[in-house]
Amino acid sequence: MTRTVSESFTLTHAKYLASKVTTDMWRCKQSYDRPSESEINNYGTELAILLRDGYVSAYEFGFQSDDQRVLSWRYVVQGSDLTATDDKPGGIVSNVDISKATFFNQMSRSSKWFALTEEERKTIEKDLPIQRITKDGPKDGLGYWHQDRQYSSNGVSLPRSTFRPYPKP
């Protein structure tokens, strides 16, 4: 007996992955009082919609000072097999001094996004809760990247890397 299963990545799968990222944002809010509740809801909605259609290549939020990362979480969209690791969200670094830092949230678009016409992109963007301005993100500050979690759903994974400052001597 042979059985073939064909599934596609749906809005339900995208919402599931976006919920993992927004849970990380909620934990960030608990530790650092940013982003706001409404921002988290808007970021999650935007991420789910754009993930569903394959328009995201990377997603990052965190804190920067003088255009350098102080503390940050980055998720890179990758294809994976259906048995990829799906960790619980959390494990957010706390007790980092962000008193001189500002919050940022950045999304990198995929090649599929750039294959759309300008008109198609504008049609999609007008219905999103976030209106983004294209700009370069912060550079790495005095710290290091550490891959610490992976979220996955139906063949799409989001490995999470955390940029954390070097320990004070």
Beta strands, then each sheet from edge to edge (+ up, - down):
strand 1: 56-65
strand 2: 68-76
strand 3: 78-79
strand 4: 102-109
strand 5: 143-153
strand 6: 156-165
sheet 1: 3+ 6- 2+ 1- 4+
sheet 2: 3+ 6- 5+
end
